[in-house]
Amino acid sequence: MKWWAGRRQPWFDATYWALDLETTGLDPRRDHILSVGMVPVRDGVIRWGERLYTLVRGAGEASEAGALGVHQILPGDTALAPDEHEVVRQVFQRLEGRVLLVHHAPVDLRFLKAAARRNRYRWPGPSVVDTVQLLYRLEQRMERLQPYPPSLPRGLDAAREHLGLPRHRSHHALADALATAELFLALRARLDATHLRQLL
C-alpha cells in the first residue's frame, strides 16, 4: 500500500501500538532503555490481552540512583530479562506496517532509533501519532469556538485528568502505554477525526 493511501484510510482501520519507554535518563547517547510497554488499539478498541511488557537486560547497572527513585526498577531486576537486541526485535516486529502511538514522540523516537543503530536493525518507519500534538490541535479547535479558552496541560497525567480520565500508575512503561492509548481514544473523539491523516 502506498503511504498516502494508508493515510487516507479510516482511523479505526489502522492498528496503533501505544508505546512507552522507561529509561535511565533523557540522552540516548549515554542513557539506556530500562523497560518497554506496548498496548495495541485495533478497530478502535484497546486490546489489553495482546500487550507487551519487558525489562531490558544490561541497563540495570546504569539505573541505580535516579532511575530507581522514579521507576522503582532495581539493578538486579533486569538480570533475567531479554537483552536490548531481542527487545528491539519484538518492538519493531509489532510496528511493521502499524502506527506508533506515543505521548511526546521526540523522546521515545530518539531512544528507539539509537537502539536500532546499536543493534543494526532497520528502522521500520511507522507512521507516528503523538498525543501531545493532538492536545495542541484540540486547543486550536477550542480557540476557534471561544475566545481565550484555558490552555490544555501537556503532561500525560494532567491531560488525562483534564479530560476526565481516571488516575493511573505513573512511570511504569505498561501503565503509561495504556494511559496513552486511553488518552488517544478520548482525543480522537473530541477532534472528530475520521481518517488516519487527521491524527498524524
LINZI-V874308 format. One record per helix or strand of 2 or more residues. SS is the DSSP state (a for helix, b for strand). FROM is the first residue (numbers start at 1). TO is the last residue. Records with the same first field share a line. If there is no record, write none. Layout:
SS=FROM-TO ; FROM-TO
This chain:
a=3-7 ; 11-13 ; 60-62 ; 66-71 ; 75-78 ; 84-95 ; 105-119 ; 131-145 ; 156-162 ; 173-191 ; 196-198
b=16-23 ; 33-42 ; 45-55 ; 99-102 ; 127-130
